[in-house]
Amino acid sequence: MNRVMQVCRLDFWINPVFDEMIQANPQLALQVLPRQGDDERTLAALRQAHAYHVSAAKDELPWHWFAGQALIEQCPALLCVSSGGAGFDTVDVAACSRAGIAVMNQAGANAHSVAEHTFGLLLAVVKRIVESHNTLRHATGFSREDLMGEEIHGRTLGLIGLGEIGRRVATIARGFGLEVLAYDPHLRDEQVQAQGAQPVTLAELLRRSDFVSLHCPLDASTRHLMGAEQFAAMKRGAVFLSTARGGIHDEAALYVALKNGHLSGAGLDVWACEPPPQDAPLMSLPNVVATFHTAGVTHGGRRNVARSSAAQIAALLRGERPSHLLNPEAWGLISERVGRVVGV
């Protein structure tokens, strides 16, 4: 490859290792473009780009910079779109496939951070840590028994999704002495068992689990996967957790299940609108522990995501198949387009 390939990203914060890796490669040229204030400049650069690294945070990215049909049509040189996380809500994968554009995510890069956060939420809810903190700071005349939590040892954790993050949660769960159930329609029973989990149907998982934790992607098949019917099917007094994506659980239905006492608590890192408004119904409940989609936003997690992103872009622009290709069905067309440009 003799020509220099153009890599573009918008001016969101990213761990410096991304820029360092791209700039250290003599075959790649990096442009950091304004996401607001100079759309003409940004679009002009994207029209010449071979790679576009896009934020995975849908509520932080202006819609016209989503990697969808409208933008793709204006970027004839584009060979790959790299999502800055495991999620890819800002990318129209089908449109990219039709255009012969590779789509990569960074699955697993921040999985340890998200798994750790899952247990942070679980313990915060079950041990009533936030309630205790607020009571100590603002109230008087209470006893320790007024803030009594629960013990999780020997109870049952149900995982919906057993991918990179779900597998790590299962490993941590065994250290806490939890029985682990898992529902993942994409895995065979023996694959689930190899991760130390018992394969079950979704109905059985909801019926048996003391704690239900979401670890599946958001797509047409999982939107509102957890709704009123599913929350009603959970054990009375169970706890619901999600570090997956907003939209997989129905927030209104969850509020009802918590408000009427059927569920004892929820730990939520993801929301339909991020951040959720302070007057959102779920935010009014003392048994909800809320975070701002920060499970994977750690220094280590962000560093790993940046490194993975830069490495996959470089590989694709060398003509190699990236390790986390989201549209493998389009690889024939993608590799043909890449080959014509880079000469491999």
Disulfide bonds with the S-S distance in Angstrom:
none
